[in-house]
Each structure stands twice: as C-alpha cells, then as structure tokens.
Amino acid sequence: MARILALDPGTRRCGVALSDTEETLAFPRPALEVDMRLIGEIRRLCDDDGVELVVVGRPRSLAGQETASTHVADEFFHALETALEIPVIQADERLTTATASRQLRDAGVSAKAQRARVDSAAAVVLLESVLEARRAE
C-alpha cells in the first residue's frame, strides 16, 4: 500500500496530514503557509514521503452549496493536478474543521493553541474519512 497526503486548503494556511504505509492511520504534519512556495513544498512532501495519492478537501456549505472557499479549493486542486505526477482527488470536507476543533478542545488544547494546529487536525479528519471509505471498498 501507499501513503496518502490530505490537504485542507485555506486562505492563509493549508492543513496537512499523511497516512502510514498501511493506510490505517492519519498523522498531522505542520500546516503550510499559502504563498508562492506552496505547490513546491507539497511536491517535495510527496517525493520525500513516497506519497502516491493526494486528497484535497473541497468545502461546501452545510446545505451542500458551493461557496467562495469551494472555488478557491477547486483552483488549488487543478493547480496540483497539473504540478504533480501522481493522482490528485477531491473529497468533501464539510465539518472537518468543526470536528477537529472539538477534538482539540476535548484533548485540552486551548483556543489560542488550536489556531496553530486546527488546519492540520482538519486534514487528519479528512484523511481518516478517506481511509475509512477505501477500507469499505
């Protein structure tokens, strides 16, 4: 099996999570700043960690409607498709940030400390859902 990289794109930071080689566990990685280096840093992560699939979160409203964030994530997805030589897919990321915030709060992480960790924690939630779906196939 291969490693899977999940990305939770935002306007300032991109949350990052990486699976183990058995595709059973998801681990947070430090969030990446959204700037001109982002695609190159993701390419490097993929090369360094033997990633064979990238999952990009696609935000939608609770009602399932597209939002401004959806369009930003779509542009990011298309840029990665062009830049990477491995498959890139999108996955619904509704409620991943809310779930990640709740999990961090339940773990005793302060609201201030959550700001630095919530993006990658949301990527972990996204990746866990993808891994679960792949196991069910």
C-alpha positions in Angstrom: 0.0 0.0 0.0 1.0 3.6 -0.4 0.9 6.8 1.6 -1.8 9.3 1.1 -1.5 13.0 1.6 -4.5 15.0 2.6 -4.7 18.8 2.3 -7.2 21.1 3.9 -6.7 24.4 1.9 -7.4 27.7 3.5 -6.7 31.3 2.6 -3.7 31.6 5.0 -2.7 28.1 5.8 -3.0 24.6 4.2 -3.6 21.8 6.7 -1.5 18.7 6.0 -2.0 15.0 7.1 -0.2 11.9 6.0 -1.2 8.3 6.2 1.0 5.4 7.2 2.1 3.0 4.6 -0.7 0.5 5.6 -3.3 3.2 5.0 -4.8 2.7 8.5 -3.6 5.8 10.4 -3.5 9.6 9.7 -0.9 11.8 11.2 -0.9 15.6 11.2 2.0 17.5 9.7 2.7 21.2 10.2 0.4 23.4 8.2 1.9 25.1 5.2 1.7 28.8 4.5 -0.4 29.7 1.4 2.2 31.5 -0.7 4.2 31.1 -3.9 6.1 28.2 -2.4 3.1 26.0 -1.5 3.0 23.8 -4.6 6.7 23.2 -4.5 6.5 22.3 -0.8 3.7 19.8 -1.5 5.7 18.3 -4.4 8.7 17.9 -2.0 6.5 16.2 0.7 5.1 13.8 -1.9 8.6 12.9 -3.1 10.2 12.6 0.4 7.4 10.5 1.9 6.5 8.3 -1.1 3.0 9.7 -1.5 1.0 8.0 -4.2 -2.3 9.9 -3.8 -3.2 13.4 -2.8 -6.6 14.3 -1.4 -7.7 17.9 -1.5 -10.6 19.0 0.7 -13.5 20.6 -1.1 -15.5 22.8 1.3 -19.3 23.3 0.8 -21.9 24.8 2.9 -23.9 22.6 5.2 -26.7 22.7 2.7 -24.3 21.4 0.1 -23.9 24.6 -1.9 -20.7 25.9 -3.3 -19.1 28.9 -1.6 -16.2 31.2 -2.3 -14.0 28.7 -0.4 -15.1 26.0 -2.8 -13.9 27.9 -5.8 -10.5 28.6 -4.1 -10.2 24.9 -3.3 -11.1 23.9 -6.9 -8.4 26.2 -8.3 -5.9 24.7 -5.8 -6.9 21.2 -6.8 -6.4 22.0 -10.6 -3.0 23.5 -9.9 -1.9 20.4 -8.0 -3.3 18.1 -10.8 -1.0 20.0 -13.2 2.0 20.1 -11.0 2.1 16.6 -9.6 2.7 13.4 -11.4 0.5 11.3 -9.1 -3.3 11.2 -8.8 -5.0 14.1 -7.1 -8.6 13.8 -6.0 -11.1 16.0 -4.1 -13.2 14.9 -1.1 -16.0 16.6 0.8 -14.6 18.4 3.8 -17.8 19.7 5.4 -17.4 19.9 9.2 -13.8 18.8 9.3 -12.7 22.0 10.9 -15.5 21.9 13.4 -14.8 18.3 14.2 -11.0 19.0 14.6 -11.7 22.0 16.9 -13.9 19.8 19.1 -11.3 17.1 19.2 -8.6 19.5 20.2 -10.8 21.1 22.8 -11.7 17.7 24.2 -8.0 16.9 24.4 -7.4 20.1 26.5 -5.8 22.3 23.8 -6.5 25.9 24.5 -8.3 28.1 21.9 -5.1 30.0 21.3 -3.0 26.9 20.8 -5.7 25.5 18.5 -5.1 28.2 15.9 -1.7 26.7 15.0 -3.0 23.1 14.9 -6.6 23.1 13.7 -5.8 23.2 9.9 -3.7 20.0 10.0 -6.1 18.5 12.5 -8.9 19.1 10.0 -6.7 17.4 7.3 -6.4 14.4 9.7 -10.3 14.2 9.9 -10.5 14.4 6.1 -7.8 11.7 5.6 -9.5 9.4 8.2 -12.7 9.6 6.3 -10.9 8.8 3.0 -9.1 5.9 4.6 -12.3 4.5 6.1 -14.0 4.7 2.7 -11.1 2.9 1.0 -11.3 0.1 3.6 -15.0 -0.3 2.9 -14.5 -0.8 -0.9 
